[in-house]
């Protein structure tokens, strides 16, 4: 797994305005990307991360909803 750079400045964020492409097949390359996205999300203390936020124009997202139990 690898940490991916999250797009933050206005020039890099222009990618967020593009239409993402659907993912037809979940193969090893996509699984690796999802693993990288999860690692990045946790390193940044996030609860979700979409592929365009790391510069990948694909319809992919990772989300950690936790246990679903309120304190």
N, CA, C, O and CB atoms as a CASP TS submission, in Angstrom:
PFRMAT TS
TARGET T0000
AUTHOR 0000-0000-0000
METHOD Language model
MODEL 1
PARENT N/A
ATOM      1  N   UNK     1       0.840  -1.170   0.000  1.00  0.00           N
ATOM      2  CA  UNK     1       0.000   0.000   0.000  1.00  0.00           C
ATOM      3  C   UNK     1       0.890   1.241   0.000  1.00  0.00           C
ATOM      4  O   UNK     1       2.051   1.211   0.409  1.00  0.00           O
ATOM      5  CB  UNK     1      -0.958  -0.006   1.214  1.00  0.00           C
ATOM      6  N   UNK     2       0.300   2.316  -0.472  1.00  0.00           N
ATOM      7  CA  UNK     2       1.060   3.557  -0.564  1.00  0.00           C
ATOM      8  C   UNK     2       0.177   4.755  -0.252  1.00  0.00           C
ATOM      9  O   UNK     2      -0.994   4.805  -0.629  1.00  0.00           O
ATOM     10  CB  UNK     2       1.680   3.705  -1.954  1.00  0.00           C
ATOM     11  N   UNK     3       0.762   5.706   0.440  1.00  0.00           N
ATOM     12  CA  UNK     3       0.073   6.960   0.723  1.00  0.00           C
ATOM     13  C   UNK     3      -0.020   7.760  -0.572  1.00  0.00           C
ATOM     14  O   UNK     3       0.963   7.865  -1.304  1.00  0.00           O
ATOM     15  CB  UNK     3       0.810   7.776   1.836  1.00  0.00           C
ATOM     16  N   UNK     4      -1.179   8.317  -0.859  1.00  0.00           N
ATOM     17  CA  UNK     4      -1.388   9.151  -2.047  1.00  0.00           C
ATOM     18  C   UNK     4      -1.552  10.602  -1.619  1.00  0.00           C
ATOM     19  O   UNK     4      -2.128  10.880  -0.567  1.00  0.00           O
ATOM     20  CB  UNK     4      -2.631   8.674  -2.856  1.00  0.00           C
ATOM     21  N   UNK     5      -1.054  11.522  -2.423  1.00  0.00           N
ATOM     22  CA  UNK     5      -1.146  12.947  -2.125  1.00  0.00           C
ATOM     23  C   UNK     5      -2.575  13.432  -2.376  1.00  0.00           C
ATOM     24  O   UNK     5      -3.135  13.211  -3.449  1.00  0.00           O
ATOM     25  CB  UNK     5      -0.133  13.756  -2.981  1.00  0.00           C
ATOM     26  N   UNK     6      -3.150  14.087  -1.382  1.00  0.00           N
ATOM     27  CA  UNK     6      -4.494  14.655  -1.527  1.00  0.00           C
ATOM     28  C   UNK     6      -4.367  16.033  -2.164  1.00  0.00           C
ATOM     29  O   UNK     6      -3.538  16.843  -1.749  1.00  0.00           O
ATOM     30  CB  UNK     6      -5.230  14.744  -0.143  1.00  0.00           C
ATOM     31  N   UNK     7      -5.188  16.292  -3.170  1.00  0.00           N
ATOM     32  CA  UNK     7      -5.185  17.582  -3.868  1.00  0.00           C
ATOM     33  C   UNK     7      -5.746  18.647  -2.946  1.00  0.00           C
ATOM     34  O   UNK     7      -6.845  18.492  -2.415  1.00  0.00           O
ATOM     35  CB  UNK     7      -6.006  17.512  -5.187  1.00  0.00           C
ATOM     36  N   UNK     8      -4.996  19.737  -2.749  1.00  0.00           N
ATOM     37  CA  UNK     8      -5.420  20.755  -1.801  1.00  0.00           C
ATOM     38  C   UNK     8      -5.503  22.164  -2.381  1.00  0.00           C
ATOM     39  O   UNK     8      -6.443  22.897  -2.073  1.00  0.00           O
ATOM     40  CB  UNK     8      -4.494  20.761  -0.651  1.00  0.00           C
ATOM     41  N   UNK     9      -4.544  22.553  -3.210  1.00  0.00           N
ATOM     42  CA  UNK     9      -4.601  23.937  -3.687  1.00  0.00           C
ATOM     43  C   UNK     9      -5.566  24.070  -4.860  1.00  0.00           C
ATOM     44  O   UNK     9      -5.980  23.069  -5.445  1.00  0.00           O
ATOM     45  CB  UNK     9      -3.202  24.421  -4.099  1.00  0.00           C
ATOM     46  N   UNK    10      -5.921  25.294  -5.199  1.00  0.00           N
ATOM     47  CA  UNK    10      -6.978  25.529  -6.202  1.00  0.00           C
ATOM     48  C   UNK    10      -6.634  24.928  -7.570  1.00  0.00           C
ATOM     49  O   UNK    10      -7.526  24.451  -8.271  1.00  0.00           O
ATOM     50  CB  UNK    10      -7.227  27.032  -6.355  1.00  0.00           C
ATOM     51  N   UNK    11      -5.376  24.946  -7.951  1.00  0.00           N
ATOM     52  CA  UNK    11      -4.992  24.374  -9.248  1.00  0.00           C
ATOM     53  C   UNK    11      -5.198  22.864  -9.257  1.00  0.00           C
ATOM     54  O   UNK    11      -5.715  22.308 -10.226  1.00  0.00           O
ATOM     55  CB  UNK    11      -3.525  24.708  -9.573  1.00  0.00           C
ATOM     56  N   UNK    12      -4.796  22.210  -8.187  1.00  0.00           N
ATOM     57  CA  UNK    12      -4.958  20.760  -8.101  1.00  0.00           C
ATOM     58  C   UNK    12      -6.425  20.361  -7.946  1.00  0.00           C
ATOM     59  O   UNK    12      -6.826  19.287  -8.395  1.00  0.00           O
ATOM     60  CB  UNK    12      -4.146  20.210  -6.934  1.00  0.00           C
ATOM     61  N   UNK    13      -7.219  21.211  -7.319  1.00  0.00           N
ATOM     62  CA  UNK    13      -8.628  20.884  -7.056  1.00  0.00           C
ATOM     63  C   UNK    13      -9.503  21.002  -8.299  1.00  0.00           C
ATOM     64  O   UNK    13     -10.653  20.564  -8.274  1.00  0.00           O
ATOM     65  CB  UNK    13      -9.173  21.788  -5.972  1.00  0.00           C
ATOM     66  N   UNK    14      -8.997  21.578  -9.378  1.00  0.00           N
ATOM     67  CA  UNK    14      -9.791  21.670 -10.605  1.00  0.00           C
ATOM     68  C   UNK    14     -10.173  20.281 -11.116  1.00  0.00           C
ATOM     69  O   UNK    14     -11.153  20.134 -11.847  1.00  0.00           O
ATOM     70  CB  UNK    14      -9.015  22.437 -11.688  1.00  0.00           C
ATOM     71  N   UNK    15      -9.413  19.281 -10.740  1.00  0.00           N
ATOM     72  CA  UNK    15      -9.724  17.903 -11.139  1.00  0.00           C
ATOM     73  C   UNK    15     -11.052  17.451 -10.534  1.00  0.00           C
ATOM     74  O   UNK    15     -11.709  16.566 -11.082  1.00  0.00           O
ATOM     75  CB  UNK    15      -8.591  16.947 -10.708  1.00  0.00           C
ATOM     76  N   UNK    16     -11.452  18.046  -9.413  1.00  0.00           N
ATOM     77  CA  UNK    16     -12.705  17.673  -8.756  1.00  0.00           C
ATOM     78  C   UNK    16     -13.925  18.086  -9.567  1.00  0.00           C
ATOM     79  O   UNK    16     -15.024  17.594  -9.310  1.00  0.00           O
ATOM     80  CB  UNK    16     -12.776  18.296  -7.376  1.00  0.00           C
ATOM     81  N   UNK    17     -13.761  18.970 -10.530  1.00  0.00           N
ATOM     82  CA  UNK    17     -14.874  19.434 -11.359  1.00  0.00           C
ATOM     83  C   UNK    17     -15.092  18.548 -12.591  1.00  0.00           C
ATOM     84  O   UNK    17     -16.072  18.722 -13.315  1.00  0.00           O
ATOM     85  CB  UNK    17     -14.628  20.870 -11.797  1.00  0.00           C
ATOM     86  N   UNK    18     -14.189  17.612 -12.825  1.00  0.00           N
ATOM     87  CA  UNK    18     -14.310  16.732 -13.987  1.00  0.00           C
ATOM     88  C   UNK    18     -15.239  15.568 -13.675  1.00  0.00           C
ATOM     89  O   UNK    18     -15.370  15.159 -12.521  1.00  0.00           O
ATOM     90  CB  UNK    18     -12.928  16.211 -14.422  1.00  0.00           C
ATOM     91  N   UNK    19     -15.875  15.045 -14.699  1.00  0.00           N
ATOM     92  CA  UNK    19     -16.763  13.887 -14.540  1.00  0.00           C
ATOM     93  C   UNK    19     -15.921  12.617 -14.452  1.00  0.00           C
ATOM     94  O   UNK    19     -15.119  12.323 -15.338  1.00  0.00           O
ATOM     95  CB  UNK    19     -17.781  13.793 -15.724  1.00  0.00           C
ATOM     96  N   UNK    20     -16.116  11.883 -13.382  1.00  0.00           N
ATOM     97  CA  UNK    20     -15.366  10.644 -13.171  1.00  0.00           C
ATOM     98  C   UNK    20     -15.905   9.529 -14.058  1.00  0.00           C
ATOM     99  O   UNK    20     -17.085   9.504 -14.409  1.00  0.00           O
ATOM    100  CB  UNK    20     -15.426  10.221 -11.696  1.00  0.00           C
ATOM    101  N   UNK    21     -15.021   8.618 -14.406  1.00  0.00           N
ATOM    102  CA  UNK    21     -15.396   7.487 -15.260  1.00  0.00           C
ATOM    103  C   UNK    21     -15.838   6.305 -14.407  1.00  0.00           C
ATOM    104  O   UNK    21     -15.266   6.055 -13.346  1.00  0.00           O
ATOM    105  CB  UNK    21     -14.220   7.076 -16.174  1.00  0.00           C
ATOM    106  N   UNK    22     -16.858   5.576 -14.867  1.00  0.00           N
ATOM    107  CA  UNK    22     -17.285   4.383 -14.121  1.00  0.00           C
ATOM    108  C   UNK    22     -16.205   3.305 -14.151  1.00  0.00           C
ATOM    109  O   UNK    22     -15.379   3.253 -15.062  1.00  0.00           O
ATOM    110  CB  UNK    22     -18.601   3.827 -14.700  1.00  0.00           C
ATOM    111  N   UNK    23     -16.234   2.456 -13.144  1.00  0.00           N
ATOM    112  CA  UNK    23     -15.310   1.323 -13.065  1.00  0.00           C
ATOM    113  C   UNK    23     -16.114   0.069 -13.381  1.00  0.00           C
ATOM    114  O   UNK    23     -17.012  -0.304 -12.626  1.00  0.00           O
ATOM    115  CB  UNK    23     -14.618   1.224 -11.644  1.00  0.00           C
ATOM    116  N   UNK    24     -15.794  -0.575 -14.484  1.00  0.00           N
ATOM    117  CA  UNK    24     -16.560  -1.738 -14.943  1.00  0.00           C
ATOM    118  C   UNK    24     -16.093  -3.036 -14.295  1.00  0.00           C
ATOM    119  O   UNK    24     -16.898  -3.929 -14.034  1.00  0.00           O
ATOM    120  CB  UNK    24     -16.462  -1.862 -16.451  1.00  0.00           C
ATOM    121  N   UNK    25     -14.795  -3.138 -14.036  1.00  0.00           N
ATOM    122  CA  UNK    25     -14.231  -4.386 -13.519  1.00  0.00           C
ATOM    123  C   UNK    25     -13.366  -4.077 -12.291  1.00  0.00           C
ATOM    124  O   UNK    25     -12.509  -3.193 -12.330  1.00  0.00           O
ATOM    125  CB  UNK    25     -13.391  -5.120 -14.620  1.00  0.00           C
ATOM    126  N   UNK    26     -13.601  -4.807 -11.215  1.00  0.00           N
ATOM    127  CA  UNK    26     -12.761  -4.679 -10.024  1.00  0.00           C
ATOM    128  C   UNK    26     -11.655  -5.721 -10.128  1.00  0.00           C
ATOM    129  O   UNK    26     -11.870  -6.900  -9.847  1.00  0.00           O
ATOM    130  CB  UNK    26     -13.598  -4.862  -8.698  1.00  0.00           C
ATOM    131  N   UNK    27     -10.483  -5.279 -10.529  1.00  0.00           N
ATOM    132  CA  UNK    27      -9.348  -6.187 -10.681  1.00  0.00           C
ATOM    133  C   UNK    27      -8.293  -5.865  -9.617  1.00  0.00           C
ATOM    134  O   UNK    27      -8.523  -5.027  -8.745  1.00  0.00           O
ATOM    135  CB  UNK    27      -8.740  -6.080 -12.113  1.00  0.00           C
ATOM    136  N   UNK    28      -7.145  -6.528  -9.691  1.00  0.00           N
ATOM    137  CA  UNK    28      -6.094  -6.324  -8.695  1.00  0.00           C
ATOM    138  C   UNK    28      -5.592  -4.887  -8.677  1.00  0.00           C
ATOM    139  O   UNK    28      -5.238  -4.374  -7.615  1.00  0.00           O
ATOM    140  CB  UNK    28      -4.937  -7.267  -8.957  1.00  0.00           C
ATOM    141  N   UNK    29      -5.553  -4.234  -9.820  1.00  0.00           N
ATOM    142  CA  UNK    29      -5.091  -2.849  -9.893  1.00  0.00           C
ATOM    143  C   UNK    29      -6.058  -1.926  -9.133  1.00  0.00           C
ATOM    144  O   UNK    29      -5.625  -1.030  -8.408  1.00  0.00           O
ATOM    145  CB  UNK    29      -4.959  -2.399 -11.374  1.00  0.00           C
ATOM    146  N   UNK    30      -7.348  -2.149  -9.302  1.00  0.00           N
ATOM    147  CA  UNK    30      -8.356  -1.347  -8.596  1.00  0.00           C
ATOM    148  C   UNK    30      -8.306  -1.648  -7.101  1.00  0.00           C
ATOM    149  O   UNK    30      -8.415  -0.731  -6.287  1.00  0.00           O
ATOM    150  CB  UNK    30      -9.778  -1.627  -9.157  1.00  0.00           C
ATOM    151  N   UNK    31      -8.143  -2.910  -6.729  1.00  0.00           N
ATOM    152  CA  UNK    31      -8.043  -3.274  -5.309  1.00  0.00           C
ATOM    153  C   UNK    31      -6.841  -2.590  -4.659  1.00  0.00           C
ATOM    154  O   UNK    31      -6.933  -2.109  -3.530  1.00  0.00           O
ATOM    155  CB  UNK    31      -7.932  -4.808  -5.150  1.00  0.00           C
ATOM    156  N   UNK    32      -5.721  -2.547  -5.370  1.00  0.00           N
ATOM    157  CA  UNK    32      -4.529  -1.879  -4.861  1.00  0.00           C
ATOM    158  C   UNK    32      -4.795  -0.378  -4.686  1.00  0.00           C
ATOM    159  O   UNK    32      -4.390   0.215  -3.686  1.00  0.00           O
ATOM    160  CB  UNK    32      -3.331  -2.111  -5.814  1.00  0.00           C
ATOM    161  N   UNK    33      -5.473   0.228  -5.657  1.00  0.00           N
ATOM    162  CA  UNK    33      -5.823   1.640  -5.556  1.00  0.00           C
ATOM    163  C   UNK    33      -6.715   1.885  -4.338  1.00  0.00           C
ATOM    164  O   UNK    33      -6.497   2.844  -3.597  1.00  0.00           O
ATOM    165  CB  UNK    33      -6.527   2.114  -6.842  1.00  0.00           C
ATOM    166  N   UNK    34      -7.711   1.032  -4.126  1.00  0.00           N
ATOM    167  CA  UNK    34      -8.595   1.172  -2.970  1.00  0.00           C
ATOM    168  C   UNK    34      -7.825   1.019  -1.659  1.00  0.00           C
ATOM    169  O   UNK    34      -8.097   1.736  -0.696  1.00  0.00           O
ATOM    170  CB  UNK    34      -9.724   0.140  -3.039  1.00  0.00           C
ATOM    171  N   UNK    35      -6.871   0.096  -1.614  1.00  0.00           N
ATOM    172  CA  UNK    35      -6.016  -0.050  -0.430  1.00  0.00           C
ATOM    173  C   UNK    35      -5.214   1.220  -0.176  1.00  0.00           C
ATOM    174  O   UNK    35      -5.106   1.677   0.961  1.00  0.00           O
ATOM    175  CB  UNK    35      -5.067  -1.246  -0.596  1.00  0.00           C
ATOM    176  N   UNK    36      -4.651   1.789  -1.247  1.00  0.00           N
ATOM    177  CA  UNK    36      -3.896   3.043  -1.133  1.00  0.00           C
ATOM    178  C   UNK    36      -4.803   4.171  -0.637  1.00  0.00           C
ATOM    179  O   UNK    36      -4.398   4.984   0.193  1.00  0.00           O
ATOM    180  CB  UNK    36      -3.265   3.422  -2.496  1.00  0.00           C
ATOM    181  N   UNK    37      -6.025   4.210  -1.152  1.00  0.00           N
ATOM    182  CA  UNK    37      -6.969   5.248  -0.733  1.00  0.00           C
ATOM    183  C   UNK    37      -7.304   5.102   0.751  1.00  0.00           C
ATOM    184  O   UNK    37      -7.370   6.099   1.471  1.00  0.00           O
ATOM    185  CB  UNK    37      -8.259   5.182  -1.580  1.00  0.00           C
ATOM    186  N   UNK    38      -7.515   3.873   1.212  1.00  0.00           N
ATOM    187  CA  UNK    38      -7.824   3.639   2.623  1.00  0.00           C
ATOM    188  C   UNK    38      -6.642   4.063   3.499  1.00  0.00           C
ATOM    189  O   UNK    38      -6.832   4.723   4.521  1.00  0.00           O
ATOM    190  CB  UNK    38      -8.170   2.147   2.866  1.00  0.00           C
ATOM    191  N   UNK    39      -5.435   3.688   3.105  1.00  0.00           N
ATOM    192  CA  UNK    39      -4.248   4.080   3.860  1.00  0.00           C
ATOM    193  C   UNK    39      -4.143   5.603   3.946  1.00  0.00           C
ATOM    194  O   UNK    39      -3.854   6.151   5.010  1.00  0.00           O
ATOM    195  CB  UNK    39      -2.981   3.493   3.214  1.00  0.00           C
ATOM    196  N   UNK    40      -4.378   6.274   2.831  1.00  0.00           N
ATOM    197  CA  UNK    40      -4.327   7.729   2.792  1.00  0.00           C
ATOM    198  C   UNK    40      -5.401   8.331   3.694  1.00  0.00           C
ATOM    199  O   UNK    40      -5.127   9.264   4.449  1.00  0.00           O
ATOM    200  CB  UNK    40      -4.494   8.232   1.354  1.00  0.00           C
ATOM    201  N   UNK    41      -6.614   7.803   3.617  1.00  0.00           N
ATOM    202  CA  UNK    41      -7.717   8.294   4.434  1.00  0.00           C
ATOM    203  C   UNK    41      -7.377   8.194   5.916  1.00  0.00           C
ATOM    204  O   UNK    41      -7.567   9.158   6.657  1.00  0.00           O
ATOM    205  CB  UNK    41      -8.999   7.514   4.130  1.00  0.00           C
ATOM    206  N   UNK    42      -6.877   7.040   6.359  1.00  0.00           N
ATOM    207  CA  UNK    42      -6.554   6.858   7.768  1.00  0.00           C
ATOM    208  C   UNK    42      -5.380   7.735   8.202  1.00  0.00           C
ATOM    209  O   UNK    42      -5.383   8.275   9.309  1.00  0.00           O
ATOM    210  CB  UNK    42      -6.239   5.396   8.044  1.00  0.00           C
ATOM    211  N   UNK    43      -4.378   7.878   7.336  1.00  0.00           N
ATOM    212  CA  UNK    43      -3.227   8.718   7.681  1.00  0.00           C
ATOM    213  C   UNK    43      -3.658  10.166   7.882  1.00  0.00           C
ATOM    214  O   UNK    43      -3.077  10.879   8.701  1.00  0.00           O
ATOM    215  CB  UNK    43      -2.147   8.635   6.585  1.00  0.00           C
ATOM    216  N   UNK    44      -4.671  10.603   7.143  1.00  0.00           N
ATOM    217  CA  UNK    44      -5.166  11.974   7.241  1.00  0.00           C
ATOM    218  C   UNK    44      -6.322  12.094   8.237  1.00  0.00           C
ATOM    219  O   UNK    44      -6.968  13.139   8.313  1.00  0.00           O
ATOM    220  CB  UNK    44      -5.611  12.468   5.870  1.00  0.00           C
ATOM    221  N   UNK    45      -6.583  11.035   8.995  1.00  0.00           N
ATOM    222  CA  UNK    45      -7.655  11.004  10.006  1.00  0.00           C
ATOM    223  C   UNK    45      -9.024  11.306   9.405  1.00  0.00           C
ATOM    224  O   UNK    45      -9.848  11.984  10.019  1.00  0.00           O
ATOM    225  CB  UNK    45      -7.357  12.005  11.118  1.00  0.00           C
ATOM    226  N   UNK    46      -9.254  10.798   8.209  1.00  0.00           N
ATOM    227  CA  UNK    46     -10.533  11.013   7.544  1.00  0.00           C
ATOM    228  C   UNK    46     -11.485   9.855   7.768  1.00  0.00           C
ATOM    229  O   UNK    46     -11.119   8.822   8.328  1.00  0.00           O
ATOM    230  CB  UNK    46     -10.324  11.225   6.063  1.00  0.00           C
ATOM    231  N   UNK    47     -12.730  10.054   7.311  1.00  0.00           N
ATOM    232  CA  UNK    47     -13.727   8.981   7.369  1.00  0.00           C
ATOM    233  C   UNK    47     -14.159   8.562   5.972  1.00  0.00           C
ATOM    234  O   UNK    47     -14.917   7.605   5.817  1.00  0.00           O
ATOM    235  CB  UNK    47     -14.948   9.423   8.182  1.00  0.00           C
ATOM    236  N   UNK    48     -13.683   9.268   4.960  1.00  0.00           N
ATOM    237  CA  UNK    48     -14.011   8.935   3.578  1.00  0.00           C
ATOM    238  C   UNK    48     -13.053   9.624   2.623  1.00  0.00           C
ATOM    239  O   UNK    48     -12.494  10.675   2.936  1.00  0.00           O
ATOM    240  CB  UNK    48     -15.455   9.326   3.256  1.00  0.00           C
ATOM    241  N   UNK    49     -12.872   9.025   1.461  1.00  0.00           N
ATOM    242  CA  UNK    49     -11.989   9.602   0.444  1.00  0.00           C
ATOM    243  C   UNK    49     -12.458   9.135  -0.931  1.00  0.00           C
ATOM    244  O   UNK    49     -12.664   7.942  -1.153  1.00  0.00           O
ATOM    245  CB  UNK    49     -10.494   9.197   0.691  1.00  0.00           C
ATOM    246  N   UNK    50     -12.624  10.074  -1.843  1.00  0.00           N
ATOM    247  CA  UNK    50     -13.002   9.764  -3.220  1.00  0.00           C
ATOM    248  C   UNK    50     -11.764   9.810  -4.110  1.00  0.00           C
ATOM    249  O   UNK    50     -10.840  10.586  -3.867  1.00  0.00           O
ATOM    250  CB  UNK    50     -14.084  10.751  -3.734  1.00  0.00           C
ATOM    251  N   UNK    51     -11.759   8.983  -5.127  1.00  0.00           N
ATOM    252  CA  UNK    51     -10.603   8.897  -6.025  1.00  0.00           C
ATOM    253  C   UNK    51     -10.199  10.249  -6.618  1.00  0.00           C
ATOM    254  O   UNK    51      -9.001  10.520  -6.700  1.00  0.00           O
ATOM    255  CB  UNK    51     -10.903   7.931  -7.145  1.00  0.00           C
ATOM    256  N   UNK    52     -11.136  11.117  -7.038  1.00  0.00           N
ATOM    257  CA  UNK    52     -10.704  12.407  -7.587  1.00  0.00           C
ATOM    258  C   UNK    52      -9.905  13.264  -6.602  1.00  0.00           C
ATOM    259  O   UNK    52      -9.118  14.111  -7.024  1.00  0.00           O
ATOM    260  CB  UNK    52     -11.906  13.180  -8.047  1.00  0.00           C
ATOM    261  N   UNK    53     -10.095  13.059  -5.310  1.00  0.00           N
ATOM    262  CA  UNK    53      -9.340  13.815  -4.316  1.00  0.00           C
ATOM    263  C   UNK    53      -7.856  13.482  -4.349  1.00  0.00           C
ATOM    264  O   UNK    53      -7.037  14.249  -3.843  1.00  0.00           O
ATOM    265  CB  UNK    53      -9.893  13.551  -2.932  1.00  0.00           C
ATOM    266  N   UNK    54      -7.503  12.351  -4.937  1.00  0.00           N
ATOM    267  CA  UNK    54      -6.088  11.998  -5.084  1.00  0.00           C
ATOM    268  C   UNK    54      -5.667  12.031  -6.561  1.00  0.00           C
ATOM    269  O   UNK    54      -4.615  11.512  -6.932  1.00  0.00           O
ATOM    270  CB  UNK    54      -5.818  10.598  -4.483  1.00  0.00           C
ATOM    271  N   UNK    55      -6.512  12.653  -7.389  1.00  0.00           N
ATOM    272  CA  UNK    55      -6.147  12.846  -8.784  1.00  0.00           C
ATOM    273  C   UNK    55      -6.519  11.722  -9.728  1.00  0.00           C
ATOM    274  O   UNK    55      -6.031  11.689 -10.857  1.00  0.00           O
ATOM    275  CB  UNK    55      -4.719  13.062  -8.869  1.00  0.00           C
ATOM    276  N   UNK    56      -7.364  10.804  -9.303  1.00  0.00           N
ATOM    277  CA  UNK    56      -7.793   9.677 -10.134  1.00  0.00           C
ATOM    278  C   UNK    56      -9.247   9.918 -10.535  1.00  0.00           C
ATOM    279  O   UNK    56     -10.127   9.981  -9.676  1.00  0.00           O
ATOM    280  CB  UNK    56      -7.632   8.304  -9.374  1.00  0.00           C
ATOM    281  N   UNK    57      -9.497  10.052 -11.825  1.00  0.00           N
ATOM    282  CA  UNK    57     -10.846  10.358 -12.312  1.00  0.00           C
ATOM    283  C   UNK    57     -11.630   9.060 -12.538  1.00  0.00           C
ATOM    284  O   UNK    57     -11.957   8.697 -13.667  1.00  0.00           O
ATOM    285  CB  UNK    57     -10.780  11.188 -13.625  1.00  0.00           C
ATOM    286  N   UNK    58     -11.916   8.382 -11.436  1.00  0.00           N
ATOM    287  CA  UNK    58     -12.711   7.151 -11.461  1.00  0.00           C
ATOM    288  C   UNK    58     -13.759   7.245 -10.357  1.00  0.00           C
ATOM    289  O   UNK    58     -13.554   7.931  -9.356  1.00  0.00           O
ATOM    290  CB  UNK    58     -11.806   5.875 -11.277  1.00  0.00           C
ATOM    291  N   UNK    59     -14.876   6.558 -10.542  1.00  0.00           N
ATOM    292  CA  UNK    59     -15.953   6.547  -9.540  1.00  0.00           C
ATOM    293  C   UNK    59     -15.650   5.519  -8.462  1.00  0.00           C
ATOM    294  O   UNK    59     -16.224   4.430  -8.431  1.00  0.00           O
ATOM    295  CB  UNK    59     -17.322   6.243 -10.200  1.00  0.00           C
ATOM    296  N   UNK    60     -14.743   5.891  -7.589  1.00  0.00           N
ATOM    297  CA  UNK    60     -14.344   5.039  -6.475  1.00  0.00           C
ATOM    298  C   UNK    60     -14.345   5.867  -5.195  1.00  0.00           C
ATOM    299  O   UNK    60     -14.007   7.050  -5.205  1.00  0.00           O
ATOM    300  CB  UNK    60     -12.944   4.406  -6.726  1.00  0.00           C
ATOM    301  N   UNK    61     -14.730   5.224  -4.092  1.00  0.00           N
ATOM    302  CA  UNK    61     -14.727   5.895  -2.800  1.00  0.00           C
ATOM    303  C   UNK    61     -14.466   4.855  -1.719  1.00  0.00           C
ATOM    304  O   UNK    61     -14.899   3.708  -1.836  1.00  0.00           O
ATOM    305  CB  UNK    61     -16.072   6.645  -2.547  1.00  0.00           C
ATOM    306  N   UNK    62     -13.757   5.257  -0.666  1.00  0.00           N
ATOM    307  CA  UNK    62     -13.606   4.434   0.516  1.00  0.00           C
ATOM    308  C   UNK    62     -14.215   5.211   1.680  1.00  0.00           C
ATOM    309  O   UNK    62     -14.032   6.421   1.806  1.00  0.00           O
ATOM    310  CB  UNK    62     -12.096   4.069   0.782  1.00  0.00           C
ATOM    311  N   UNK    63     -14.945   4.482   2.527  1.00  0.00           N
ATOM    312  CA  UNK    63     -15.625   5.094   3.661  1.00  0.00           C
ATOM    313  C   UNK    63     -15.496   4.173   4.867  1.00  0.00           C
ATOM    314  O   UNK    63     -15.621   2.955   4.741  1.00  0.00           O
ATOM    315  CB  UNK    63     -17.120   5.376   3.335  1.00  0.00           C
ATOM    316  N   UNK    64     -15.245   4.758   6.035  1.00  0.00           N
ATOM    317  CA  UNK    64     -15.225   4.007   7.281  1.00  0.00           C
ATOM    318  C   UNK    64     -16.353   4.560   8.146  1.00  0.00           C
ATOM    319  O   UNK    64     -16.248   5.667   8.674  1.00  0.00           O
ATOM    320  CB  UNK    64     -13.825   4.112   8.009  1.00  0.00           C
ATOM    321  N   UNK    65     -17.424   3.797   8.292  1.00  0.00           N
ATOM    322  CA  UNK    65     -18.578   4.247   9.070  1.00  0.00           C
ATOM    323  C   UNK    65     -18.441   3.863  10.545  1.00  0.00           C
ATOM    324  O   UNK    65     -19.346   4.129  11.335  1.00  0.00           O
ATOM    325  CB  UNK    65     -19.867   3.656   8.492  1.00  0.00           C
ATOM    326  N   UNK    66     -17.353   3.260  10.913  1.00  0.00           N
ATOM    327  CA  UNK    66     -17.141   2.882  12.304  1.00  0.00           C
ATOM    328  C   UNK    66     -18.023   1.728  12.707  1.00  0.00           C
ATOM    329  O   UNK    66     -18.413   0.908  11.876  1.00  0.00           O
ATOM    330  CB  UNK    66     -17.391   4.054  13.212  1.00  0.00           C
ATOM    331  N   UNK    67     -18.332   1.668  13.978  1.00  0.00           N
ATOM    332  CA  UNK    67     -19.122   0.559  14.503  1.00  0.00           C
ATOM    333  C   UNK    67     -20.619   0.807  14.368  1.00  0.00           C
ATOM    334  O   UNK    67     -21.418  -0.128  14.423  1.00  0.00           O
ATOM    335  CB  UNK    67     -18.773   0.315  15.956  1.00  0.00           C
ATOM    336  N   UNK    68     -20.992   2.065  14.191  1.00  0.00           N
ATOM    337  CA  UNK    68     -22.405   2.395  14.081  1.00  0.00           C
ATOM    338  C   UNK    68     -23.081   2.510  15.437  1.00  0.00           C
ATOM    339  O   UNK    68     -24.297   2.681  15.513  1.00  0.00           O
ATOM    340  CB  UNK    68     -23.111   1.360  13.249  1.00  0.00           C
ATOM    341  N   UNK    69     -22.297   2.416  16.513  1.00  0.00           N
ATOM    342  CA  UNK    69     -22.826   2.524  17.872  1.00  0.00           C
ATOM    343  C   UNK    69     -22.508   3.911  18.408  1.00  0.00           C
ATOM    344  O   UNK    69     -21.346   4.313  18.461  1.00  0.00           O
ATOM    345  CB  UNK    69     -22.235   1.419  18.803  1.00  0.00           C
ATOM    346  N   UNK    70     -23.539   4.634  18.802  1.00  0.00           N
ATOM    347  CA  UNK    70     -23.351   5.972  19.348  1.00  0.00           C
ATOM    348  C   UNK    70     -22.935   5.880  20.814  1.00  0.00           C
ATOM    349  O   UNK    70     -23.361   4.969  21.524  1.00  0.00           O
ATOM    350  CB  UNK    70     -24.642   6.810  19.199  1.00  0.00           C
ATOM    351  N   UNK    71     -22.109   6.813  21.268  1.00  0.00           N
ATOM    352  CA  UNK    71     -21.668   6.802  22.689  1.00  0.00           C
ATOM    353  C   UNK    71     -22.805   7.123  23.634  1.00  0.00           C
ATOM    354  O   UNK    71     -22.607   7.155  24.848  1.00  0.00           O
ATOM    355  CB  UNK    71     -20.531   7.805  22.910  1.00  0.00           C
TER
END
